[in-house]
Amino acid sequence: MLSDTGSQSLNIGMYINPVLERRAEFQLACRDMFHSLQLESSTASAEPILARQRIDLLVIDLYRFERRTSLAAIGALIRSRGGAPTLVLCPFSDAAWLPELMAFGPLQYMITPAATAETQHTVRQALHQIDVSPGQDLIQFQLLAKEKELRELLVIQRNLQRALAETDQADKVAAQVCKALCMFPGVRHASLFHLKEGGNLQLAAQESRNHLDLLRLLDGGDYLLQAPLRDFFPGLIAAATGDLVLLDAPEKAGHPEMAVSLQDKDAQVVFAIPLMRNAAGQVQGAICLMFDRTISLSREQFTCFASLAQLVSFGLSMSELKRRNETLLQQLSANATTDASSGATTRYEGEQYLSREIGRARRYALPLALITFDLGNFKALHANGQIGAGQALKSVVAATQAKLRGADALVRMGEEEFLIIAPHTAGSDALKIAEKIRELVATTVIPGCDQLSISLGVAELGAEETGADVMQRLGAALHRAKNAGYNCVEMAL
């Protein structure tokens, strides 16, 4: 051990990295901490030495290792240690290594790049634990700490599930997610980046407990993948690469201005977790957390946050699917000729028909009348969930259509508002039709539903009127009928 006076240690160490300069730098910084320090360039050369010789501290520097080809080999070395001290030096943009390597066995990690003093301090701490046999009190403390950690993870998971259940609109989902994440101990800022249609990465929401405006810091608008900080800020890196990013000191990112801005807001650690990829293979975005304290994430914490990111991905995907479905339904409804819930003509089709009939009335100097009516208490019935509300609507429409001629059209203009287009009909005749409809609705008995009230307005197309003009007069007549009390008919002025 290295004594407090700095005497040479009796420990044997091994450092593994494929880059000659990195091995030389580590030897220069830390050789005095070991009785013997072996430098290896690959897992293949290190494996037989670890098998036959005692290595008190194994240091694996992941810089320039390829995760796809080297993960299993490095994991095998960690497993072979059987719990003996292992220190992993991990670049901040390659934090995805850590939870995967933790599955092979216990390890400590340090995020790089790191100054010489930080490296020495971390190695010294790892060496200090070699000969320390934990007493009962320490074991009990560690168990309690782990129990507390698991409780915190369970709470944040429940909070996030509750937040996702409260809404299905993407913007509200994002805001609720950020609020829930800020409840985790130490989190002072939470943000959610989301890939929109067209491949534009946007800051969907942020919850700031440290007064940091992330959108201003990133200065990228709705095109954050082209923002100046795209290669430096963890949230943008995670969204672009699909990998975990763990920045345990803002200055390690290599962007001094960003580091100062984050440090001014007490952001000590920035942790970014990518969302899932979509069907096209694109990363959907990322969650980014800023902590006000130094943290060393455990395997359980890595796993939990990755699971939460998947949960958020599903929530956003479902909200996006719902939005697309609603848009499709609106398009289908607009293009359909019949309203499925009432049996009347759809508004889109009705507006096209009205335009054609106005043109015909102009060309042949024919009268054209319009009748609009509003079912007074239908909205209240619908809001209260009365079973008869839908049936009442269909009954009124069917009864009204039975009183109309073949050329007349009954159009559903809103939830409880309808329009009758009556070609070749003068205003006086349309007024009589309106009275019949009023009497019909007043006397119609609908099982399971209270009696409906109705207000009607009648107008005849003027010689120089446009469709908008006559509809405006018709609306004013309906308004007067409502003000006069339901079950009234008013002629447009």
Secondary structure by P-SEA (a helix, b strand, c coil): ccccccccccccbbbbbccaaaaaaaaaaccccccbbbbbcccccaaaaaacccccbbbbbcccccccccaaaaaaaaaaccccbbbbbcccccaaaaaaaaaacccccccccccaaaaaaaaaaaaaaccccccaaaaaaaaaaaaaaaaaaaaaaaaaaaaaaacccaaaaaaaaaaaaaccccccbbbbbbbcccccccccbbbbcccccccccccccccccccccccccaaaaaaaccbbbbbccccccccaaaaaaaaaacccbbbbbbcccccccccccbbbbbbcccccccaaaaaaaaaaaaaaaaaaaaaaaaaaaaaaaaaaaaacccccccccccaaaaaaaaaaaaaaaaaabbbbbbbbbbbcaaaaaaaacccaaaaaaaaaaaaaaaaccccbbbbbccccbbbbbbccccaaaaaaaaaaaaaaaaaccccccccccbbbbbbcccccccaaaaaaaaaaaaaaaaaaccccccccc
